[in-house]
């Protein structure tokens, strides 16, 4: 049933059941693309976990990875030991195989959202589900992993973005992520209104956007490199301590600037296939914009992450980042 829930969400079918049993607890479908798992007896150290996939509809590897975890839970190979909210972010974009339908869902997670349309309505619905879930588990530490893949290659194929916020990230998270095969960490420098930012900003959750390789169609993903991440997700589902690695094995970066697209007459001054975390020396021209003018690297080298010249006007076309020391 749980693996079928993902398939039904992708196909737009109404599930035949809205609840049932798994090893160690119950599940119930709260809304389209929203599944809650409630353990009979949560482990003492279990987190209140939100796991989300498909916020961008063409990023399929996380959906396949999470589907494997749910299938193992349903088969009794994994036992539920933590409260869990599983979210299939943008089902219509997933069905179309597109990043989004009309606008980027992952820039809409703020409580004063005024936009209207399919994606703004979906953002409001998902924010309400997260609010209610954390409200049901006020006695537990909060965690949100928003699983993505990037639209281009990367010097570090598996990396995480730590949203901006005042709540410090527990040191255990860096060790868990290192053991799960994460190669780099990017600290955000300002509010960004992504889904992971929402959980951290409004709920104080330990929260990350996880980039797990390259965006590819269903059936074309190589899941073997993601096996350590699958083991981390299973540990969270079971409410047990995940494997720990050396946080120093990951490269750390901090965002220094956002490169915005101000007009239709905008272009990036480097090839479209430039990998994430490519470093540019001082003086390099990075972008030209009819309104924003020219952007060049200043006195210290900067690396580019998430470059995309085809974003909507007013949206971020790239992050410019610099190396950062590991957290103490």
N, C-alpha and C positions, 0 to 999 in steps of 0.2 A: 504493500500500500504506500509506504513512504517513498520508494523509488518511483512508483507510479504517480505520486503527487507531483514530482518534478516534471514527468512526461506530460501529465494532464495540464499543468500550468503552461508548458511550452506550446501545447497544441490548442489551448483555449477550451478544453473540455471541463465539465463540472465533475468533480470527484464523486464516486458512488457512495463513499462514506466520509463523514466529517470528523470521525474520531475512532479511537481504538486503543489496543494495548501493544506495547513493545516490552522487551526485556527490561524490567526495572521501573516501568512507569506507563504513563498514558500519553497519547498525542491527540491533538485536536486542531482542525483547520479553522482559523479565526476569520480569514478573509481570503480573497483570491491572492495566491502567492505568499501567504503568511501561515506558518505552521508553528505551533507551540508544543513543546515536549515537557511534561511535568513528571519528575521522578517520584516514586513512592517514598523514598527517603534519600534526600540529597546528602552527599558527602560533606563533612564538616568544612573543608576548604574549598568547596565547589563555588565557582563564580556564576553570576547571572549572565549568561552568554547570549549575545546576538551574533549570528553568523549570516551574512548577506552575500548574495551573488547576483549577477545579471542586472546590476544598476545600469551598466552599458550592455545593450542587447547582443553585441557581436563578440563578447568576451566569454568564450564557452568553456575553457579548461576548468575554471573554478566550479562551474555547474556540474561537470562530469566528476570532479574530485569530491564534491559534497554529496553527489548522488551515490558514490561508492561508500562513503561513510554511513549514509542513511540505510543503504542496502545491508551493510554489516550489522547495523543496529537492529533492523527488522529480522535478520536471520539469527539473532541471538549471539553473534560473535562479539558484539559490543553491548555493554549494559548501561542503561541510563542512570547517571548519578548526579546530574546538575540540571537546573532549570535552563531551558534553551528556547530561543526564538529564532526560527530559520526563515529567511526572507528571499523570495525570488523577485528582484527589484522591478524590472520593467518588462512584463510578459509580452506586451505587444511589440516592443522593439526586438525582443528575442525571437518572436515568431517571424518577424520580417528579416532577421539577420542584420539589423542595423544598430549603430551605436545608440541612436535615439530616434524618436518619431518626429517631433517638432522642435524640441530643445533639449539641451543636456541636463538630464535629471540630477546629475551629481554636482550641480551648482545651486540647488534650490532648497537645501535643508536649513531653513531659518524660520523662526516662528512668526516673523512679520511679513512673510511671503505674500505679495499682492497679486502676482501673475495668475492668469487663468489658463485653462487648457488641460490636456491629458496628463502631461508630465507634472505640472504644478499640483494638480489634484492628487496624483500618485504620491508626490512628496508629502503632502499634508496627511494622507492616509498612513504612510509609513512612519512619519513622525509620531502620530497618535498611537500607533501600535507599540513603538519603542517606549513612549512615555508610560503607557499602561503596563507594559511588561516590567520595566524597572520599578514601577510603583507597586507591583505585586511582590517584589523581592527587595524591599528596602534594607533588609538585614544582611545582604550579601554584596561583596565587591562586584563591580560592574565591568563587563568586558565586551568589546565589539570588534570583530574582525570583518572588514568589508573586502571581499576577495575580487580581484580584477586581473586582467592581463593588459599589457601595453600595446599600442598600435605599431610600435617599431622595435627593432633590436636594441640591445642595451649592453654596455660594458659589464653590467651586473644584471643578469636576466631576472633574478628574483630579489626584489627590494621592497621596503615598506616606507610609507610616508606617515610620519607622526604628526597629527594635526596640531595646530597652534592652540594653546590653552594654558590655564594657570595650574591645573591639576598635574602634579608630577607623575611621570610614568614609573611604575614599580620596576625596580632593577631586575626582578625575576623575568620580566617580559623580554628583555634583551637576551637573556640566557636561553629562554625558550625559543625565541626566533632564530638565534644562531644554530641551535640544534635542529631546527626545522628547515635548514638549508637557505635561510635568508642571507644574502651576500652584502647588502648595503642598507643604510637607514638615512632617510632624508627628513630633517626637522623643518616643519613649516614655520614661517616667520610672521604670519598674520592670519586673520580669520579667512577661511576659504569656502565655508558653507557646503562642504561635502558631507556625505552621510556619516563618515567616521568622525568628522569634526563635530557634527550634531551631538553624538553620544558623549564626546569629551566636554564640549562647551556647556551643554545644558544639564548633563547628568554626572559629570566628573568621572566618566568611565575611562579605563585604559583602552585606547582605541587606535586602530591603524587602518589605513588603506594598504592592502597587500597586493603588489604587482607580481604575478606568478608566471612570467614568461611572455610570449608573444600572442596576440589575439589571432586565433585561427578558427575556421568553421568546425562544427561538430564532426567528430570522427577523425580529425587531423591532429589532435593534440597528443603529445608525448607526455604521459602522466608519470613515468618512472622518476624524473627529477623532482616530482612533487610528493613522492612517497613520504619523506620526512614531515612535510606539512600535513599530510593525511594523518600521520601518527599523532601530531600535535592536536589536530581537531578531535580525534578519537579520545585523547586524554581529557580534553575539555568536556566532551559529551559524558564521559564516565565520572567526571568530578575528581580525577586523581591528578597528582603532580606530574606534569609533562617532563620529558627528558630535557636536560640542561646542557648547553654548550658554552663555548668561550665567546663572550660578547666582543672581545678584541679581535676576533676573526672577521668581523664585519667592518666595512668602510662606512664612516659617518660623514654626512654633509649637512649643511644648513642653507636654506634658501636665502638669497641676498636680494633678489629683485624679481618682480613679475614683469614679463614682457607682454603688453596688451596690444590687441588689434583695435585701433581707433577708427579705421575707415575701410571701405571696400578696396581702396588702392593700398594694399599692404602686401609685403613679401618678406620671407626670411632669406637671408643672404648666404645660405649654405644648403647643400643638397638635401632633398626630401628624405633620403635614406640615412641621414646622420644618426648614429645610435645615441640613446640616452647616456648621459654622463660623459659625452665627448667634451674635452677641455679646449678652450680657445684662449690664445695669448692676448695680452694687453693690446689695445688698438684695433682688434678685429671688428669689422662691421658685421652686426648680427641681423639687423632688420631695417627696413625702410617703410615708412607709413606717411600717407599724404597729409595726415593731421598730426600724428605723433612725432613725425620727423625720423631722424636716423638714430639707431641705437648701436653703440660701440662698447666693447669691453674696456673698463677703466684701467687702473694701474696694476691690478692683480688679476691673475687668470680666473676665468669662470667656466663652469661646465653647464651644459644645457640639458634639461630634463623636460619631457612631455612637449617637444616642439610640434606645433600643428598650425600651419598657416591658414587652414580652412575653418577655423573656429568662427562663431558668430561675432559680429562687430561688438566691441565692448568686453569680449571674453579674453581670457588668458591664452596667449599663443605659445608661451614657453615659460618655464622657471629657470632662473639663472642661479647656480648654487656654487658653494665653495666648501672645501674640506673642513670638517669640524672634529674636535677631539671627542672620544667616546665619553658617555656620561660617567660621572664619578660613581 
